[in-house]
Structures are given as structure tokens and as C-alpha cells.
Amino acid sequence: MVVCLFSACIREDLSHCPVYTTEFSFAYYGDGDTDIFHDKIHNTDLFLFDAEGLFLERYRLDDSWLSENKTLRLPLPAGDYQVVT
């Protein structure tokens, strides 16, 4: 099953256009079938780069954030990005 969603906003002033949200979910399975991310990972940094590899932003996710969240939502405009975590 494939789901494709398309959306567009054609206006001179883009302030009324929707903000795109990109979600990053974190999981670690090691050698098994069970997600052990929160048992093994206590902090991480997510580095965001544009399509040309230019650094855009760094997000530090510490133990308290990771213990409460599994998904990081970022308001990113449509485009190509590279992510390293």
C-alpha cells in the first residue's frame, strides 16, 4: 500500500501557507526484534544539513527528553535534507 499526499500554496505572500513538519522517530533493535533504544541510548545530537551539505541546525536530545519522547517534530519547509545523529 502506498500513500502519497501532495499539497501546494500559490500566493505572493507565503505567510498563510502551511508549515511542513518532518518527524524523526528513534528506535534501536540491536540484534533482536525488541526496541531497546531507551535502555541503551541516553543522549544524542541530531545534525541537520541542506541538500548541498551545509550545516543548518543542531538539536541536542538529552536523557530526560528521550525518556519522554520517541519522535522529534521539526517545522521544515519542503526540500532535501541530510540528517546525522
C-alpha positions as CSV (number, residue, x, y, z in Angstrom):
1,M,0.0,0.0,0.0
2,V,1.4,3.4,-1.0
3,V,0.0,6.7,0.3
4,C,1.0,9.9,-1.4
5,L,0.0,13.3,-0.1
6,F,0.6,16.5,-2.1
7,S,-0.1,20.0,-1.0
8,A,0.7,23.4,-2.5
9,C,0.3,27.0,-1.7
10,I,0.5,29.5,-4.5
11,R,0.4,33.1,-3.2
12,E,2.7,36.1,-3.4
13,D,2.7,36.3,0.4
14,L,3.6,32.8,1.8
15,S,2.6,33.7,5.4
16,H,-0.7,31.9,5.0
17,C,0.9,28.8,3.6
18,P,1.2,25.7,5.8
19,V,4.4,24.9,7.7
20,Y,5.6,21.4,6.9
21,T,6.5,19.3,9.8
22,T,9.1,16.5,9.5
23,E,9.1,13.7,12.1
24,F,12.1,11.8,13.2
25,S,11.5,8.6,15.2
26,F,14.1,6.9,17.2
27,A,14.5,3.1,17.6
28,Y,17.3,0.7,18.3
29,Y,16.9,-3.1,17.9
30,G,20.4,-4.3,18.4
31,D,20.4,-7.9,17.3
32,G,16.8,-8.6,18.3
33,D,13.2,-7.7,17.5
34,T,12.6,-5.5,20.6
35,D,13.2,-1.7,20.6
36,I,15.9,-1.2,23.2
37,F,16.6,2.4,22.3
38,H,15.8,3.9,25.8
39,D,17.8,1.1,27.5
40,K,21.0,1.8,25.5
41,I,20.8,5.4,24.3
42,H,20.8,8.2,26.9
43,N,21.6,11.2,24.7
44,T,22.2,12.1,21.1
45,D,22.7,15.0,18.8
46,L,20.8,15.4,15.5
47,F,22.7,17.5,12.9
48,L,20.6,18.9,10.0
49,F,22.2,19.8,6.7
50,D,20.7,21.2,3.5
51,A,20.9,19.3,0.2
52,E,24.4,20.8,-0.5
53,G,25.7,19.6,2.8
54,L,25.7,23.0,4.5
55,F,25.1,22.8,8.3
56,L,21.7,24.2,9.3
57,E,21.0,23.2,12.9
58,R,22.0,21.0,15.8
59,Y,19.4,19.5,18.2
60,R,20.7,18.1,21.5
61,L,18.4,15.4,22.8
62,D,19.3,14.5,26.4
63,D,18.1,11.7,28.6
64,S,15.1,13.5,30.1
65,W,13.8,14.4,26.6
66,L,14.5,10.9,25.2
67,S,12.7,9.2,28.1
68,E,9.5,11.2,27.4
69,N,9.6,11.3,23.6
70,K,10.1,8.9,20.7
71,T,9.5,11.4,17.9
72,L,11.2,14.8,17.1
73,R,9.0,17.1,15.1
74,L,10.7,19.9,13.1
75,P,8.9,22.6,11.1
76,L,10.9,22.2,7.9
77,P,9.9,23.6,4.5
78,A,9.7,21.2,1.7
79,G,13.1,20.3,0.4
80,D,16.0,17.9,0.5
81,Y,18.0,17.5,3.7
82,Q,20.7,15.3,5.2
83,V,20.5,14.2,8.8
84,V,23.2,12.7,11.0
85,T,22.5,11.6,14.6
